[in-house]
Amino acid sequence: MEVSKTKTSFYRRLYVAWLIHSGAATSVPALMEATGMPRRTAQDTLAALGELDILCEFQQEAGERNNAGHYQIRDWGAINPQWISANLNAIKTLLGYP
């Protein structure tokens, strides 16, 4: 069964937000490692979270330079993170993520 690009894009955004929220991956390199996605896809996915009204902010580390820090989810908007947790295996399977 073929899955639409719309659905995979939506689920990718949900999964990235969940990884950040759970603390499993809070930087672009960590997202790349957790999912196997290329850097550009990880960056584009982070940038697109706002389209779902998920407020994701980069927190600069004190005294650090060159974008040293981590991402945090400040607001989920209309998205229920408990639904993501409950359906995590199905989301990862659909996306082909480990």
SEZA-814063 format. One record per atom (N, C-alpha, C): x, y, z; residue in three letters. Coordinates in steps of 0.1 Angstrom, whole numbers, padded with zeros to 4 digits, always signed. Layout:
BEGIN
XYZALA
...
This chain:
BEGIN
+0008-0012+0000MET
+0000+0000+0000MET
+0009+0012+0000MET
+0007+0021-0010GLU
+0015+0033-0011GLU
+0009+0044-0002GLU
+0018+0051+0005VAL
+0013+0061+0014VAL
+0016+0075+0008VAL
+0007+0084+0009SER
+0008+0097+0002SER
+0020+0105+0008SER
+0025+0114+0000LYS
+0036+0124+0005LYS
+0030+0133+0016LYS
+0018+0136+0015THR
+0012+0145+0025THR
+0012+0138+0039THR
+0008+0125+0039LYS
+0008+0117+0052LYS
+0022+0115+0057LYS
+0032+0112+0048THR
+0045+0109+0053THR
+0051+0123+0058THR
+0049+0134+0052SER
+0054+0146+0056SER
+0048+0150+0070SER
+0035+0148+0072PHE
+0028+0151+0084PHE
+0034+0142+0095PHE
+0035+0129+0093TYR
+0040+0120+0103TYR
+0055+0123+0106TYR
+0063+0127+0096ARG
+0077+0131+0098ARG
+0078+0142+0108ARG
+0069+0152+0106ARG
+0069+0164+0115ARG
+0065+0160+0129ARG
+0055+0152+0130LEU
+0051+0147+0143LEU
+0062+0140+0150LEU
+0069+0131+0143TYR
+0079+0123+0149TYR
+0091+0132+0153TYR
+0095+0141+0145VAL
+0106+0150+0149VAL
+0102+0158+0161VAL
+0090+0163+0162ALA
+0086+0171+0174ALA
+0086+0162+0186ALA
+0081+0149+0184TRP
+0081+0140+0196TRP
+0096+0137+0200TRP
+0105+0135+0191LEU
+0119+0133+0195LEU
+0124+0144+0203LEU
+0121+0156+0198ILE
+0126+0168+0206ILE
+0120+0169+0219ILE
+0106+0167+0220HIS
+0099+0168+0232HIS
+0104+0158+0243HIS
+0106+0146+0238SER
+0110+0135+0247SER
+0125+0136+0251SER
+0133+0145+0244GLY
+0147+0146+0247GLY
+0155+0136+0240GLY
+0149+0128+0232ALA
+0157+0117+0225ALA
+0166+0123+0214ALA
+0162+0134+0208ALA
+0170+0141+0198ALA
+0167+0156+0198ALA
+0176+0164+0202THR
+0173+0178+0204THR
+0182+0187+0195THR
+0189+0181+0186SER
+0197+0189+0177SER
+0196+0183+0163SER
+0201+0190+0153VAL
+0200+0185+0139VAL
+0209+0172+0138VAL
+0221+0172+0143PRO
+0229+0159+0142PRO
+0222+0147+0149PRO
+0216+0150+0161ALA
+0209+0140+0168ALA
+0196+0135+0161ALA
+0189+0144+0154LEU
+0178+0140+0146LEU
+0182+0131+0134LEU
+0193+0135+0128MET
+0199+0127+0117MET
+0202+0113+0121MET
+0209+0112+0133GLU
+0213+0099+0138GLU
+0200+0091+0142GLU
+0190+0097+0148ALA
+0179+0089+0152ALA
+0170+0084+0141ALA
+0170+0092+0130THR
+0161+0089+0119THR
+0168+0084+0106THR
+0180+0088+0105GLY
+0187+0085+0092GLY
+0184+0095+0081GLY
+0177+0105+0084MET
+0174+0115+0074MET
+0186+0124+0071MET
+0187+0129+0059PRO
+0198+0138+0056PRO
+0196+0152+0064PRO
+0207+0159+0065ARG
+0207+0171+0072ARG
+0197+0181+0067ARG
+0196+0182+0054ARG
+0186+0192+0048ARG
+0172+0188+0051ARG
+0169+0175+0051THR
+0155+0171+0054THR
+0152+0174+0069THR
+0162+0171+0078ALA
+0160+0174+0092ALA
+0158+0189+0094ALA
+0166+0198+0088GLN
+0164+0212+0089GLN
+0151+0217+0083GLN
+0147+0212+0072ASP
+0134+0215+0066ASP
+0123+0211+0074ASP
+0124+0199+0080THR
+0113+0194+0089THR
+0111+0203+0101THR
+0123+0207+0107LEU
+0122+0216+0119LEU
+0116+0229+0115LEU
+0119+0235+0103ALA
+0114+0247+0099ALA
+0099+0246+0096ALA
+0094+0234+0093ALA
+0080+0233+0089ALA
+0071+0230+0101ALA
+0076+0228+0113LEU
+0068+0225+0124LEU
+0058+0236+0127LEU
+0061+0248+0124GLY
+0052+0259+0126GLY
+0040+0259+0118GLY
+0041+0252+0106GLU
+0029+0250+0098GLU
+0018+0242+0104GLU
+0022+0234+0114LEU
+0013+0226+0122LEU
+0009+0233+0136LEU
+0014+0245+0137ASP
+0012+0253+0149ASP
+0020+0247+0161ASP
+0030+0239+0158ILE
+0039+0234+0168ILE
+0050+0244+0170ILE
+0051+0250+0182LEU
+0061+0260+0185LEU
+0074+0254+0189LEU
+0084+0254+0181CYS
+0097+0248+0184CYS
+0107+0259+0184CYS
+0115+0260+0195GLU
+0125+0271+0196GLU
+0139+0265+0198GLU
+0149+0272+0193PHE
+0162+0268+0195PHE
+0167+0276+0208PHE
+0173+0269+0217GLN
+0178+0275+0229GLN
+0193+0275+0228GLN
+0199+0287+0227GLN
+0214+0288+0226GLN
+0220+0285+0240GLN
+0230+0277+0240GLU
+0237+0274+0252GLU
+0245+0287+0257GLU
+0244+0289+0270ALA
+0251+0301+0276ALA
+0265+0301+0273ALA
+0271+0312+0268GLY
+0285+0313+0266GLY
+0290+0306+0253GLY
+0282+0299+0246GLU
+0286+0292+0234GLU
+0284+0300+0222GLU
+0291+0296+0211ARG
+0289+0303+0198ARG
+0286+0292+0188ARG
+0283+0297+0176ASN
+0281+0289+0164ASN
+0269+0279+0166ASN
+0258+0284+0171ASN
+0246+0276+0172ASN
+0247+0264+0181ASN
+0255+0265+0191ALA
+0256+0254+0201ALA
+0243+0256+0210ALA
+0235+0245+0211GLY
+0223+0245+0219GLY
+0214+0234+0215GLY
+0201+0235+0218HIS
+0192+0225+0215HIS
+0178+0231+0212HIS
+0170+0222+0206TYR
+0156+0226+0203TYR
+0147+0222+0214TYR
+0136+0229+0216GLN
+0126+0226+0226GLN
+0112+0229+0220GLN
+0103+0220+0223ILE
+0089+0223+0219ILE
+0082+0231+0230ILE
+0078+0243+0227ARG
+0072+0252+0236ARG
+0056+0250+0237ARG
+0050+0247+0225ASP
+0036+0246+0224ASP
+0033+0236+0213ASP
+0024+0226+0216TRP
+0020+0216+0206TRP
+0008+0221+0197TRP
+0002+0233+0200GLY
-0009+0237+0192GLY
-0021+0227+0193GLY
-0026+0223+0182ALA
-0038+0213+0182ALA
-0033+0199+0183ALA
-0020+0196+0183ILE
-0015+0182+0182ILE
-0014+0177+0197ILE
-0018+0164+0198ASN
-0018+0157+0211ASN
-0005+0148+0211ASN
+0005+0152+0219PRO
+0017+0144+0220PRO
+0015+0130+0225PRO
+0004+0128+0233GLN
+0001+0114+0239GLN
-0003+0105+0227GLN
-0010+0111+0217TRP
-0014+0102+0206TRP
-0001+0098+0198TRP
+0008+0107+0197ILE
+0021+0103+0190ILE
+0028+0092+0198ILE
+0029+0093+0211SER
+0035+0083+0219SER
+0028+0069+0218SER
+0015+0070+0218ALA
+0007+0057+0216ALA
+0008+0051+0203ALA
+0011+0059+0192ASN
+0012+0054+0179ASN
+0026+0054+0173ASN
+0036+0055+0182LEU
+0050+0057+0178LEU
+0055+0046+0169LEU
+0052+0033+0172ASN
+0057+0022+0164ASN
+0051+0023+0150ASN
+0038+0026+0149ALA
+0032+0027+0136ALA
+0038+0038+0127ALA
+0040+0049+0134ILE
+0046+0061+0127ILE
+0060+0058+0122ILE
+0068+0052+0130LYS
+0082+0048+0126LYS
+0082+0038+0115LYS
+0073+0028+0116THR
+0072+0018+0105THR
+0068+0025+0092THR
+0058+0033+0092LEU
+0053+0040+0080LEU
+0064+0048+0074LEU
+0072+0055+0082LEU
+0083+0063+0077LEU
+0096+0055+0074LEU
+0096+0042+0079GLY
+0108+0034+0076GLY
+0120+0038+0085GLY
+0117+0044+0097TYR
+0127+0048+0107TYR
+0130+0037+0117TYR
+0143+0036+0122PRO
+0146+0026+0131PRO
+0139+0028+0145PRO
